[in-house]
Amino acid sequence: MVWETVDSVERDREKELIGINMTDPFASTPIYRVASSCLKIFIIGFALMSNNTAMASEDKVYQRFEFDLRRDGQHAVLLEYQYYAGTLLITAGDPYYTKAGTGFVFESAGLRAPRGTSLHAKWRDTASNEVFEDTVDMNKLLPQNMEGQTIVLMIDGRQLKIFLISQNVPHEAGTPVVGPSGYRQFAARQLYP
């Protein structure tokens, strides 16, 4: 009898050390331990995802991405384009038109997105039929706050040009007019080249 008491005390001590709750008979099963671990992992993962989602939504602002290659003497067709914020693709040309080779001459997209970090464009000069490609690091070019800003692409032969238009700020009289003709009344600056 004394041996049984010592044995049960040792068993209880071992169970206590490995975290088994003896008030619940199911708690001592291996399934319970696995389920408990999975639940803890799920709760931690959900908390981390919620935090990342909240942070990402705080960084999203309304901005525009546009080009109109039919205007301002441009003779080009965009074969493909991608505008990224890190690894997040903000906007891109429809792959159907990219594969067909017909390309794009116009895009106007209002986006609620984070500040862009890179822009890739591939185009064909319709006068010479030459194909050009450029990838631009937008990190140092864009302002920190992109709220209400418009990124406009233009093509001049082999040169990609990128402009930032502030549609809430009028063009200042006496300053040079840059960018597409459709935005001459707004403050604009050339970002690239």
Secondary structure, 3 states (H helix, E strand, C coil): CHHHHHHHHHHHHHHHHCCCCCCCHHHHCHHHHHHHHHHHHHHHHHHHHHHHHHHHHHHCEEEEEEEECCCCCCCEEEEEEEEEECCEEEEECCHHHHHHCCCECEEEEEEEECCCCEEEEEEEECCCCCEEEEEEECCCCCCCCCCCEEEEEEEECCEEEEEEEEEEEECCCCCCCCCCHHHCCEEEEEEEC
